[in-house]
Amino acid sequence: MLDQAGMIVLGVLGGLLVLPGLWLFLRPNILLPWFRGSVGLLIILVGGYTALLALDLRHYQTLSDLETVATIGMTKSGPQTWRVRVEQPEQDASTFMVRGDQWQVDARILHLKKPLSWLGIGPLYRLERISGRYARLDQARSAKRTVYGLSGGSWFDSWHLDREHGLPFLDALYGNATFMPMADGAVFDVRLSSTGLAALPANRRAGQAMDDWIMPPDSSSEAGY
């Protein structure tokens, strides 16, 4: 989870901003009424937003350089059907039935901007979902798709709101996903940097599947090798 000290500081900061805002808003004899009300309302809004942000960021983890954020293992259970096991740090492993020829993991990345970046928090990430992909276009259009969520969230979704409306103090990165071929017994490591996801083979079977995917076995004969 997000660094607890930073989250506490962020939440306390929001609460401390709300209290003087309420005091200004309710005191009858402080400054001009319209100015008092405007300043008080502004402080309340900023404090409330900061507190809600701290609440939502509890569902994210702090990212340090390039690190392994998940291990994906799979076994074949039928035609284009796979039992996929997802292991994340400090979480119980989860198993999903995924259909397709490839698996894909999507993630969210958040950067805090000044002045919140001064708290030393971030970048932050959250694995969003795992899904299956089909290699053939006709199947991709018509075959059953399987998509599973990998994390919870709060009703105040700061990442989505920033993408839609542009929230202050935040920079939400979009389009962070990686995908690899399915192969019986393959294991892949999913690594994440501040710029995005990457999947790497973690055993020999995964490396072989990746090589076959990049250059299918019959392509070497066609190329004259």
trRosetta pair geometry for C-beta under 8 A, 3 or more apart (Angstrom, degrees):
i j d omega theta_ij theta_ji phi_ij phi_ji
1 4 7.2 56 99 -66 113 79
1 7 7.9 -26 145 -31 106 152
1 58 6.3 -8 -164 -172 117 62
1 59 7.8 -51 -131 -111 89 15
1 60 7.7 85 -156 78 54 37
1 61 6.1 -91 -111 -96 12 73
1 90 7.7 -105 -14 112 71 148
2 6 6.6 -101 158 76 100 111
2 7 5.1 109 105 -60 117 117
2 57 5.1 49 -54 145 165 92
2 58 6.0 -108 29 -115 117 31
2 60 5.3 50 -60 78 105 80
2 61 6.5 -140 -62 -111 50 25
2 62 5.9 102 -132 -44 51 86
2 121 6.8 24 -167 -154 107 119
2 124 6.3 -6 -100 -122 103 122
3 6 4.3 60 87 16 108 112
3 7 6.6 171 87 -14 55 87
3 62 5.3 37 -31 -41 93 143
3 121 6.1 -146 43 -114 118 88
4 7 5.7 -58 -146 38 32 111
4 8 6.2 33 157 -21 68 106
5 8 5.9 -55 -149 35 29 110
5 9 6.4 29 154 -19 64 106
6 9 5.7 -54 -148 36 32 112
6 10 6.3 32 154 -20 66 106
6 119 5.1 111 -142 148 97 117
6 120 6.5 -130 -93 76 122 79
6 121 4.0 137 177 -76 153 114
7 10 5.7 -55 -149 36 31 112
7 11 6.3 27 155 -15 65 107
7 54 5.6 123 -164 -162 70 93
7 57 6.3 -163 -111 95 97 108
7 58 6.1 83 -144 -87 146 75
7 121 7.8 114 -56 -111 58 143
8 11 5.9 -58 -148 40 30 108
8 12 6.1 27 157 -16 67 109
9 12 5.9 -58 -144 40 27 109
9 13 6.1 34 155 -25 63 107
9 119 5.8 170 95 -139 136 122
10 13 5.7 -52 -148 32 28 115
10 14 6.7 30 153 -19 61 103
10 50 6.3 -146 -179 174 79 91
10 51 8.0 156 138 -102 77 35
10 53 6.7 -98 167 96 128 99
10 54 3.9 167 109 -90 109 112
10 57 7.2 10 84 49 163 141
10 116 7.1 43 -113 -144 109 109
10 119 6.5 12 -65 -117 91 172
10 121 7.4 -17 -48 -14 128 159
11 14 5.7 -53 -154 32 34 112
11 15 6.6 29 152 -14 66 105
11 50 7.9 170 -108 132 26 85
11 51 5.8 66 -142 -132 63 70
11 54 3.9 -163 -67 123 75 161
11 55 7.3 95 -101 -53 107 66
12 15 5.6 -56 -150 39 35 111
12 16 6.1 34 154 -20 69 107
13 16 5.8 -56 -144 37 29 110
13 17 6.5 28 156 -19 63 106
13 47 7.8 -150 132 -130 61 74
13 50 5.6 -85 102 150 99 144
14 17 5.9 -59 -152 35 30 109
14 18 6.6 30 153 -22 65 105
14 47 4.9 120 -169 -174 57 63
14 48 6.7 102 -173 -93 108 11
14 49 7.4 -150 -126 71 113 42
14 50 3.5 -167 -87 93 94 95
14 51 3.0 180 130 -53 150 75
14 52 7.5 169 -146 4 157 53
14 53 7.5 171 -72 39 136 90
14 54 6.1 -134 -5 4 135 126
15 18 5.7 -54 -149 31 34 112
15 19 6.7 36 157 -24 66 103
15 47 6.8 123 -76 -177 7 113
15 51 6.1 91 -51 -89 65 124
16 19 6.1 -48 -149 26 32 113
16 20 7.5 19 162 -3 62 99
16 47 7.2 -148 72 -127 44 120
17 20 7.0 -63 -157 41 33 96
17 21 6.3 33 152 -19 65 116
17 43 5.5 -152 176 -179 85 83
17 44 7.7 169 131 -98 86 23
17 46 5.5 -92 161 97 148 94
17 47 2.9 -169 91 -85 102 104
17 50 6.4 81 28 33 142 137
18 21 5.6 -68 -153 41 31 116
18 22 6.3 31 156 -21 70 106
18 43 7.4 162 -104 134 25 85
18 44 5.6 61 -133 -131 67 63
18 47 3.7 -163 -51 119 67 143
18 48 6.1 89 -91 -57 113 70
18 51 7.1 -8 -32 -23 129 137
19 22 5.9 -54 -149 34 29 108
19 23 6.5 30 153 -20 63 106
19 47 7.8 -166 6 -157 55 166
20 23 5.2 -51 -145 36 40 116
20 24 6.3 40 157 -18 70 102
20 43 6.0 -71 90 155 89 154
21 24 6.0 -54 -148 37 30 107
21 25 6.1 28 154 -20 64 112
21 39 7.8 -148 -126 130 74 64
21 40 4.8 122 -170 -166 64 60
21 41 7.1 129 -173 -70 112 9
21 42 7.4 -146 -125 72 118 48
21 43 3.2 -166 -84 94 106 104
21 44 3.7 -175 134 -53 145 70
21 45 7.9 -173 -153 7 160 53
21 46 7.9 167 -66 44 144 88
21 47 6.0 -149 2 10 137 134
22 25 5.5 -58 -143 39 30 113
22 26 6.0 11 165 -7 67 115
22 40 7.0 114 -79 -170 12 109
22 44 6.4 95 -57 -91 67 112
23 26 6.4 -69 -141 43 22 97
23 27 6.0 25 165 -28 64 112
23 40 7.6 -149 69 -123 47 113
24 27 6.2 -52 -136 27 25 109
24 30 6.2 -112 -137 98 64 141
24 31 7.7 4 -157 30 99 126
24 36 5.5 -158 171 -167 89 81
24 39 5.8 -76 149 96 154 100
24 40 3.6 -162 93 -84 103 102
24 43 6.8 85 33 33 135 140
25 36 7.1 157 -102 146 32 87
25 37 6.2 71 -131 -125 72 55
25 40 3.3 172 -60 145 78 147
25 41 6.4 101 -98 -55 120 63
25 44 6.7 8 -35 -36 143 132
26 40 7.8 168 -8 -160 55 156
27 30 4.2 39 106 3 129 120
27 36 7.1 -114 71 -169 90 139
30 36 5.4 122 94 -116 85 133
31 35 5.1 -99 150 88 122 113
31 36 4.4 154 75 -65 108 95
31 39 7.6 20 80 26 163 137
32 35 4.3 71 64 17 98 109
32 36 6.4 -170 80 -12 43 89
33 36 5.8 -58 -140 39 25 111
33 37 6.1 22 162 -17 63 110
34 37 5.9 -56 -146 38 28 110
34 38 6.3 27 156 -20 63 109
35 38 5.8 -55 -145 37 30 110
35 39 6.2 23 160 -12 66 109
36 39 6.2 -60 -143 41 25 104
36 40 5.9 22 160 -17 63 115
37 40 5.8 -59 -141 41 26 110
37 41 6.1 24 161 -19 64 110
38 41 6.0 -58 -147 37 25 108
38 42 6.3 25 155 -19 62 108
39 42 5.7 -55 -148 35 30 112
39 43 6.4 28 156 -17 65 106
40 43 5.9 -57 -149 37 30 108
40 44 6.3 31 154 -20 65 107
41 44 5.6 -54 -147 36 32 113
41 45 6.3 32 155 -20 66 105
42 45 5.8 -55 -149 35 30 110
42 46 6.4 25 156 -15 65 107
43 46 5.9 -55 -145 39 31 108
43 47 6.1 28 157 -16 65 111
44 47 5.9 -60 -145 42 26 109
44 48 6.0 26 158 -19 65 110
45 48 5.8 -55 -142 38 27 109
45 49 6.2 27 158 -19 63 108
46 49 5.9 -55 -147 37 28 111
46 50 6.4 27 155 -19 63 108
47 50 5.8 -56 -147 36 30 111
47 51 6.4 28 156 -17 65 106
48 51 5.8 -56 -148 37 31 110
48 52 6.3 29 155 -16 66 107
49 52 5.8 -57 -147 39 30 110
49 53 6.2 35 153 -24 65 106
49 167 7.8 178 -169 -163 124 113
49 168 7.6 51 141 55 151 106
50 53 5.6 -51 -148 33 31 116
50 54 6.6 33 153 -19 63 102
50 116 7.9 -176 -128 -90 98 119
51 54 5.8 -52 -152 33 33 111
51 55 6.6 36 149 -21 63 104
52 55 5.4 -51 -151 33 36 116
52 56 6.5 30 154 -15 68 104
52 156 4.5 -119 -179 -180 110 172
52 158 7.7 149 126 -69 92 105
53 56 6.0 -57 -148 38 31 106
53 57 6.1 27 157 -19 67 112
53 116 7.9 -72 127 -115 152 158
53 156 7.7 -102 -73 131 36 132
53 158 5.6 75 -123 -91 74 147
53 169 7.3 -7 -123 88 167 132
53 170 7.6 -154 -133 -60 126 121
54 57 5.9 -58 -140 38 29 110
54 58 7.3 51 154 -40 58 89
55 58 6.3 -40 -172 -1 33 115
55 154 5.7 146 133 -154 97 172
55 156 6.3 71 83 49 116 128
56 59 6.5 -55 179 24 51 106
56 60 8.0 37 134 -13 70 106
56 153 7.5 10 -147 -168 85 77
56 154 4.8 -128 -103 47 68 128
56 156 5.0 -107 -60 95 118 93
56 157 6.7 153 -137 -113 134 24
56 158 4.6 148 97 -9 156 108
57 60 5.2 -52 -159 31 61 115
57 110 7.5 -121 -113 82 96 155
57 121 7.7 40 170 162 149 145
57 124 6.3 -65 -149 -143 98 169
57 158 7.1 -12 -56 28 79 147
58 154 7.5 77 48 -39 102 129
59 126 6.0 30 129 -109 87 142
59 151 6.2 120 176 161 105 118
59 152 5.9 -123 -128 86 125 76
59 153 5.5 138 141 -110 175 47
59 154 6.4 -163 -17 -17 132 90
60 108 7.6 -91 -107 92 108 108
60 110 6.3 -53 -124 30 163 124
60 124 3.9 44 147 171 139 117
60 125 6.3 141 -162 64 94 22
60 126 4.8 -86 -108 -51 71 102
61 69 7.7 159 72 -134 140 108
61 89 7.8 114 -147 71 163 114
61 124 6.8 148 71 -156 31 72
61 125 5.9 -33 63 64 83 76
61 126 6.9 133 12 -83 79 59
62 121 6.9 -110 -105 -159 110 68
62 122 6.7 -120 -131 -89 81 23
62 123 7.7 128 -157 82 56 41
62 124 6.2 -46 -99 -102 45 68
63 67 6.9 -167 -154 33 70 117
63 109 7.3 -16 -10 -132 156 98
63 122 7.4 7 39 -169 87 48
63 123 4.7 -27 52 83 118 89
63 124 6.5 175 -2 -108 95 14
63 125 4.9 70 -56 -8 121 114
63 192 6.2 -88 -131 114 126 111
63 193 7.5 122 166 -163 128 24
63 194 6.2 153 109 -82 133 68
64 67 6.1 57 67 -31 73 135
65 193 6.8 -37 170 -124 40 85
66 191 5.5 29 180 168 90 121
66 192 7.3 174 -144 82 54 31
66 193 4.7 -26 -90 -79 76 97
67 191 6.5 176 90 -148 22 82
67 192 6.5 -27 62 57 70 76
68 71 6.9 26 171 -61 122 83
68 89 7.8 120 100 -45 80 112
68 189 4.9 -56 -127 -171 116 113
68 190 6.9 105 -156 70 67 49
68 191 5.3 -49 -92 -92 53 79
69 88 6.7 -5 162 -136 64 88
69 89 7.0 -81 -143 5 45 105
69 107 7.4 55 100 -103 157 145
69 125 6.8 -66 -117 107 154 141
69 127 6.3 165 140 -55 121 114
69 190 5.7 -63 63 102 83 96
69 191 6.8 127 7 -128 83 27
69 192 4.7 14 -12 5 135 120
70 86 5.8 -21 -167 -165 121 89
70 87 6.5 146 -159 76 63 50
70 88 5.1 -28 -99 -89 83 76
70 105 6.6 -173 63 -140 149 162
70 127 6.1 74 -45 -88 135 156
70 150 7.9 -35 -95 -163 147 148
70 189 7.7 154 87 -160 49 48
70 190 4.2 5 60 46 93 122
71 86 7.6 150 75 -156 50 41
71 87 4.5 -9 53 58 97 107
71 187 6.5 2 179 -175 99 101
71 188 7.3 168 -157 86 54 45
71 189 5.7 -26 -105 -104 74 63
71 190 7.3 -151 -76 14 26 80
71 202 6.5 8 -142 -25 100 170
72 84 6.5 -15 -165 -170 92 102
72 85 7.3 151 -156 78 42 56
72 86 6.0 -7 -103 -103 72 69
72 103 6.4 -175 176 103 147 151
72 105 7.1 -138 -63 -44 139 130
72 130 7.6 160 -114 -128 122 138
72 180 7.8 147 81 49 141 125
72 187 7.0 161 86 -156 50 52
72 188 4.7 -10 60 59 101 94
72 189 7.9 -176 21 -82 77 15
72 190 6.2 68 -16 -30 109 107
72 199 7.5 -26 30 -138 131 119
73 84 7.3 155 83 -156 43 53
73 85 4.6 -12 63 57 94 106
73 87 7.7 29 4 -3 103 107
73 186 7.2 -177 -142 96 55 48
73 187 4.4 -12 -98 -105 88 86
73 188 7.8 180 -74 22 44 60
74 82 4.8 0 -167 177 118 125
74 83 6.7 151 -154 78 62 50
74 84 4.8 -17 -99 -102 94 70
74 85 7.2 -168 -76 17 42 73
74 98 7.7 -67 -122 48 121 122
74 103 7.1 -168 -62 -32 143 142
74 182 5.9 -96 122 -147 161 83
74 183 7.1 110 76 61 118 44
74 184 7.2 -101 112 -113 86 31
74 185 7.7 -49 81 6 63 13
74 186 5.9 0 48 59 98 85
74 187 7.9 178 15 -82 65 48
75 82 6.9 152 75 -159 34 75
75 83 5.0 -12 60 57 88 103
75 184 5.9 45 -146 -147 50 74
75 185 6.6 51 -101 -62 73 50
76 81 7.4 94 -164 80 65 60
76 82 5.8 -47 -105 -105 49 76
76 83 7.9 -158 -82 17 2 79
76 182 7.6 107 -86 154 88 114
76 184 4.2 -51 -7 -88 109 105
77 81 5.2 -73 74 115 88 100
77 82 6.4 146 15 -120 88 21
77 83 5.1 82 -34 -27 125 97
77 97 7.2 -65 50 -130 147 96
78 81 3.8 9 64 51 96 126
80 99 5.7 46 135 -165 93 75
80 100 6.0 55 -174 -62 99 4
80 101 6.4 -45 -125 -62 97 65
80 134 7.6 20 -155 -110 137 90
81 97 6.6 -5 -171 -174 95 96
81 98 7.7 156 -155 82 48 42
81 99 5.6 -21 -99 -102 67 74
82 97 7.3 154 78 -156 42 50
82 98 5.0 -27 67 66 96 89
82 99 7.6 166 20 -88 78 26
82 100 7.9 -61 13 53 114 66
82 103 7.6 -93 78 -63 147 112
82 132 7.6 152 37 -104 109 121
82 182 5.2 -133 -56 -150 155 134
83 95 6.1 0 -179 -174 91 110
83 96 7.7 160 -156 80 48 35
83 97 6.2 -27 -99 -99 61 64
83 98 7.9 147 -105 20 12 79
84 95 6.9 156 81 -155 44 57
84 96 5.1 -23 63 64 97 85
84 97 7.6 153 17 -104 83 14
84 98 4.6 17 -4 4 131 126
84 103 6.1 133 -117 -106 149 144
84 130 6.8 -154 117 144 144 144
85 93 5.8 8 -176 175 99 120
85 94 7.3 161 -153 85 53 40
85 95 5.0 -22 -98 -99 71 82
86 93 6.7 162 81 -159 46 69
86 94 5.0 -14 58 62 99 90
86 95 7.6 180 17 -83 72 32
86 96 7.0 21 -7 4 112 108
86 130 6.1 -148 -72 -32 143 155
86 150 6.6 -95 140 -122 158 113
87 91 7.8 165 -167 78 49 87
87 93 4.6 -28 -93 -104 80 96
88 91 4.3 12 77 45 101 125
88 127 6.5 -135 -101 20 137 145
88 150 7.4 120 -45 177 143 113
91 94 8.0 -25 135 -22 114 99
94 148 7.9 -171 138 140 133 140
94 150 7.5 -173 48 -128 150 73
96 130 6.4 156 43 83 155 125
96 146 7.3 153 157 153 113 125
96 148 4.7 -122 -121 -4 148 162
97 146 6.8 -115 103 -145 67 158
98 103 6.0 38 141 -104 160 99
98 130 7.0 -70 -91 133 136 105
98 131 7.3 148 -140 -177 111 24
98 132 4.3 155 175 -63 91 110
98 146 5.0 -168 -133 88 53 137
98 148 7.7 -93 -84 0 93 118
98 182 7.8 -169 99 -95 115 130
99 132 4.7 165 73 83 48 168
99 143 7.2 -143 136 146 128 115
99 144 5.9 40 67 91 162 92
99 145 7.2 -150 70 -134 110 24
99 146 4.8 121 22 -8 87 119
100 103 7.3 142 77 -74 121 49
100 131 7.9 53 -1 144 153 67
100 132 3.1 164 6 167 126 103
100 133 4.9 113 176 59 147 27
100 134 5.0 -113 -136 -65 88 59
100 143 7.8 142 -92 106 73 134
100 145 7.7 33 -61 -128 119 63
100 146 7.3 -136 -14 33 105 99
100 182 6.9 144 96 -22 73 135
101 132 7.9 106 24 -178 38 93
101 133 6.6 -65 58 96 73 70
101 134 5.7 82 10 -139 99 40
101 135 4.2 -35 63 -20 158 100
101 136 7.9 102 -11 -1 142 73
101 181 6.6 -37 152 -142 79 79
101 182 5.9 -142 -177 24 33 108
102 132 7.1 135 76 -164 49 57
102 133 4.1 -25 68 64 101 108
102 134 7.8 -146 25 -56 86 10
102 135 6.8 108 -16 -63 105 81
102 179 5.1 57 152 168 123 112
102 180 6.3 178 -155 91 93 25
102 181 5.3 -61 -101 -105 83 41
102 182 6.1 -143 -94 -18 25 81
103 130 6.4 -7 -175 -173 105 100
103 131 7.4 151 -158 80 59 38
103 132 6.2 -40 -103 -104 58 56
103 133 7.2 -171 -83 14 9 90
103 179 6.4 -175 92 -146 42 76
103 180 6.3 -11 56 58 84 74
103 182 6.1 102 -24 -74 90 85
104 130 7.0 159 83 -155 49 53
104 131 5.1 -21 62 63 99 86
104 132 7.5 162 17 -103 87 8
104 133 5.5 74 -24 -30 116 118
104 177 5.7 14 -179 180 106 114
104 178 7.0 176 -147 89 66 35
104 179 3.8 -28 -95 -91 83 105
105 127 6.4 -37 -177 -151 111 107
105 129 7.4 -179 -147 91 50 44
105 130 5.2 -19 -98 -101 74 79
105 150 7.6 28 -145 -30 95 156
105 177 6.7 173 88 -150 45 68
105 178 5.9 -6 56 57 89 81
105 179 7.5 168 17 -82 59 57
105 190 5.5 -21 58 -118 158 153
105 197 6.6 -156 92 -170 101 159
105 199 7.4 128 29 -73 115 118
106 127 7.6 119 85 -166 47 60
106 128 4.5 -48 101 61 95 116
106 129 5.1 11 45 50 108 82
106 130 7.9 -166 17 -78 72 34
106 131 7.6 23 -10 6 107 109
106 176 6.7 111 -163 89 62 67
106 177 4.5 -25 -100 -96 71 98
107 125 5.7 0 175 -170 122 106
107 126 6.6 162 -160 82 75 41
107 127 5.1 -46 -102 -107 88 50
107 128 5.8 175 -108 -2 24 91
107 176 4.6 -62 68 112 85 120
107 177 7.2 170 16 -83 70 47
107 192 6.3 -78 106 -109 176 135
107 197 5.5 135 18 -58 126 123
108 125 6.6 157 84 -155 57 55
108 126 4.8 -2 53 56 104 92
108 128 5.5 95 -23 -59 91 113
108 159 4.9 -10 -166 -140 140 162
108 172 7.0 -32 -167 -157 98 97
108 173 7.6 146 -169 65 51 76
108 176 7.0 157 -94 48 18 126
109 123 5.9 6 -172 168 98 126
109 124 7.1 149 -158 82 50 52
109 125 5.1 -17 -101 -100 69 83
109 172 7.5 139 82 -159 55 50
109 173 4.1 -7 70 45 106 122
109 176 5.6 95 -7 -34 108 160
109 192 7.7 -178 -84 -176 114 120
109 194 7.0 130 -168 -161 138 47
109 196 7.4 -101 -17 -86 148 44
110 122 6.8 -95 104 -125 78 120
110 123 6.7 161 81 -167 47 77
110 124 4.4 -16 61 64 99 104
110 125 7.5 -174 20 -76 72 36
110 158 7.2 46 -118 104 146 114
110 159 6.0 -105 -73 -91 111 94
110 162 7.9 116 -123 30 99 157
110 170 6.2 -42 -160 -155 103 99
110 171 7.2 136 -162 72 54 53
110 172 5.6 -21 -104 -102 75 67
110 173 7.5 -145 -74 12 28 81
111 117 7.7 7 166 -93 81 114
111 122 5.8 120 -137 164 48 141
111 123 5.2 -40 -91 -111 73 93
111 124 7.7 -178 -76 23 29 77
111 170 7.3 130 75 -165 55 50
111 171 4.2 -17 62 62 104 107
111 173 7.3 71 -10 -31 99 100
111 194 7.6 63 -82 -166 109 106
112 116 4.3 -101 -180 106 119 110
112 117 4.8 167 106 -76 91 67
112 119 7.3 -35 118 45 159 106
112 121 5.6 50 9 83 149 97
112 122 4.7 179 13 -14 97 152
112 124 7.5 64 -28 -6 93 113
112 169 6.2 -12 -158 163 76 86
112 170 6.6 -36 -112 -102 49 56
112 171 7.9 -144 -60 21 7 83
113 116 6.7 57 67 47 42 95
113 117 5.8 -36 -165 -30 15 116
113 168 7.9 -112 67 174 119 55
113 169 5.3 -161 58 -155 85 35
113 170 6.5 -110 8 -35 99 10
113 171 5.8 94 -47 -23 109 102
114 117 5.2 -55 -70 33 53 110
114 118 6.6 62 -127 -31 76 93
114 169 7.8 -117 86 -123 24 71
115 118 5.4 -26 -179 7 69 120
115 169 7.4 -48 43 -113 56 106
116 119 5.8 -30 -177 8 58 115
116 121 7.2 -47 155 49 91 114
116 169 4.6 68 3 -167 128 120
117 120 7.8 75 169 -62 50 23
117 121 7.5 -126 -128 54 40 70
117 122 6.9 -72 -121 48 77 129
121 124 7.1 7 155 -55 95 110
123 194 4.6 133 8 -125 151 94
125 192 5.7 87 -133 145 172 154
126 151 5.1 -122 -179 69 103 169
126 153 8.0 95 159 -88 159 91
126 159 7.8 -120 39 -36 125 153
127 150 4.4 -53 117 104 104 141
127 151 5.8 134 73 -28 69 117
127 190 7.9 79 -106 110 126 148
128 149 7.2 -66 167 -141 53 70
128 150 6.3 76 98 41 15 102
128 151 6.6 -65 -108 32 31 108
129 147 5.7 10 172 -176 134 90
129 148 6.2 159 -158 82 82 41
129 149 5.3 -50 -98 -105 87 42
129 150 5.7 -173 -95 -4 25 93
130 147 7.7 169 87 -151 41 49
130 148 5.4 -12 59 60 84 95
130 150 6.0 86 -16 -58 89 116
131 145 6.7 5 -170 176 110 101
131 146 6.4 167 -149 94 63 58
131 147 4.2 -7 -102 -105 107 75
131 148 7.2 173 -78 19 58 62
132 145 6.5 -171 66 -154 90 62
132 146 4.8 46 10 50 116 96
132 147 7.9 -119 20 -65 69 54
132 182 8.0 7 -135 -53 95 131
133 140 7.2 6 -168 -109 70 103
133 179 5.9 21 6 -157 147 148
134 139 3.8 -133 173 106 155 113
134 140 4.4 -156 65 -68 108 68
134 143 5.7 105 -61 49 153 137
135 139 7.6 33 54 55 51 129
136 139 4.4 75 74 13 99 107
136 140 6.7 -167 92 -13 49 87
137 140 5.4 -54 -146 34 34 115
137 141 6.5 28 157 -18 65 106
138 141 5.9 -58 -153 36 31 109
138 142 6.3 -19 166 20 66 114
139 142 6.6 -83 -133 56 27 79
139 143 4.1 6 -167 -10 78 131
140 143 7.1 -7 -59 33 16 100
149 152 8.0 83 143 -79 128 37
153 157 6.1 21 169 -101 132 94
154 157 7.0 179 75 -70 67 56
156 161 7.7 -29 -176 -16 68 141
157 160 4.1 18 123 28 122 114
157 161 6.0 143 90 -19 70 90
158 161 5.7 -59 -140 43 31 110
158 162 6.1 32 160 -22 66 107
158 167 6.3 -79 -160 35 83 165
158 170 6.1 -163 164 -100 111 164
158 172 7.6 178 127 -71 75 124
159 162 6.0 -58 -150 34 25 108
159 163 6.6 23 153 -16 61 107
159 172 4.7 134 -149 -129 67 133
160 163 5.7 -57 -150 37 33 111
160 164 6.2 19 157 -10 68 112
160 172 8.0 -167 -44 -166 18 170
161 164 5.9 -62 -142 45 30 104
161 165 5.7 -33 180 36 69 109
161 167 5.5 56 114 -47 103 122
162 165 7.2 -78 -117 60 18 67
162 166 6.2 48 -160 -117 58 23
162 167 4.4 -73 -90 20 80 99
162 170 4.6 -99 -98 105 144 128
162 171 7.3 -176 171 -122 143 13
162 172 4.1 135 88 -7 128 123
163 172 5.3 -83 -54 89 82 138
163 174 6.1 104 -118 -78 120 119
167 170 4.8 24 82 36 105 123
173 176 6.0 61 116 -40 109 119
173 195 7.7 -167 -145 -147 159 37
173 196 7.5 -132 147 -77 141 75
176 192 7.9 52 176 -133 131 105
176 196 4.8 -159 -127 -131 91 76
176 197 5.3 111 173 -9 88 99
177 197 6.2 -40 -174 46 7 136
178 190 6.4 164 62 -135 134 96
178 196 7.8 128 -54 155 99 95
178 197 4.1 -127 -20 119 112 113
178 198 5.8 153 -101 -118 148 17
178 199 4.4 162 141 -21 131 99
179 199 7.2 -125 71 7 4 146
180 188 5.4 142 53 -89 161 163
180 199 4.7 -119 -38 112 124 148
180 206 7.6 16 156 -161 144 99
180 209 7.6 80 161 112 100 117
180 210 6.6 -40 -154 -93 108 94
180 213 7.5 171 -167 26 63 171
181 186 7.9 61 94 38 78 175
181 209 4.9 -151 83 161 116 107
181 210 6.8 179 29 -87 107 46
181 212 7.5 -95 66 79 166 94
181 213 4.2 -162 -28 -79 138 138
182 186 7.3 172 -172 40 37 133
182 209 7.6 -118 103 -166 22 146
183 186 3.9 76 71 -28 98 131
183 205 5.8 -174 121 157 123 96
183 206 6.7 167 58 -101 127 46
183 208 7.3 168 -177 83 163 89
183 209 3.4 -120 -33 -87 151 143
184 205 7.4 -90 89 -177 52 140
185 203 7.6 -92 145 94 84 140
185 205 4.5 -68 103 171 99 178
186 201 7.4 -74 -163 -134 100 91
186 203 6.8 -172 -148 61 45 103
186 205 4.6 -133 -86 114 64 102
186 206 3.9 114 -161 -82 94 73
186 209 5.2 -31 -90 6 146 147
187 201 7.7 90 82 -168 58 60
187 202 4.3 -70 113 72 96 111
187 203 4.6 65 42 2 104 112
187 205 7.4 77 9 62 70 104
187 206 5.5 -96 57 -37 44 133
188 199 5.0 12 169 -176 132 105
188 200 6.6 150 -162 74 80 34
188 201 5.9 -56 -107 -106 74 38
188 202 5.7 159 -125 -1 16 98
188 206 5.2 167 -70 -148 73 144
189 199 7.1 159 82 -155 45 56
189 200 5.1 -18 62 63 95 90
189 201 7.9 21 18 105 81 9
189 202 4.6 110 -28 -68 90 115
190 197 6.2 -19 -172 -161 97 108
190 198 7.6 155 -158 81 53 39
190 199 5.3 -26 -102 -100 67 78
191 197 7.3 140 80 -158 45 57
191 198 5.1 -23 67 67 93 89
191 199 7.5 165 20 -92 73 27
191 200 6.3 17 0 3 118 112
192 196 7.2 -116 -143 134 70 24
192 197 5.4 -27 -98 -100 81 64
192 198 7.6 172 -82 22 35 70
193 196 6.6 3 58 48 83 46
193 198 7.6 23 0 3 98 111
201 204 8.0 66 157 -110 127 10
201 206 3.5 168 -141 112 91 105
201 207 4.0 152 121 -66 164 65
201 209 7.6 157 -105 52 121 90
201 210 5.3 -114 -52 -7 122 138
202 206 5.9 47 37 34 58 155
203 206 5.3 97 55 10 68 102
203 207 7.3 -131 102 -4 36 91
204 207 5.6 -56 -149 38 35 113
204 208 6.3 36 154 -19 68 104
205 208 5.8 -53 -148 36 31 111
205 209 6.4 32 153 -19 64 106
206 209 5.6 -53 -146 37 32 112
206 210 6.3 34 154 -21 65 106
207 210 5.7 -54 -148 35 31 112
207 211 6.4 31 154 -19 65 105
208 211 5.7 -54 -148 36 32 111
208 212 6.3 29 155 -15 66 107
209 212 5.8 -56 -145 40 31 109
209 213 6.1 33 154 -24 65 108
210 213 5.6 -54 -146 34 30 113
210 214 6.4 25 157 -15 65 106
211 214 6.0 -57 -147 39 29 106
211 215 6.6 -36 173 46 65 89
212 215 7.3 -85 -136 75 22 53
212 216 6.0 43 -178 -119 69 46
212 217 6.1 -14 -131 -39 95 83
213 216 7.6 22 -122 -72 16 69
215 219 5.2 -127 -171 69 74 134
215 220 6.8 69 157 -56 117 86
216 219 4.8 103 61 -17 78 106
217 220 7.0 -50 -174 14 39 105
218 221 5.9 -51 -165 35 56 110
218 222 6.5 54 142 -20 76 107
219 222 5.5 -58 -150 40 40 113
219 223 6.0 34 154 -20 72 110
220 223 5.8 -59 -145 39 30 107
220 225 4.2 -69 -175 61 88 122
221 224 7.8 61 -180 -61 30 17
221 225 7.1 -87 -76 57 29 73
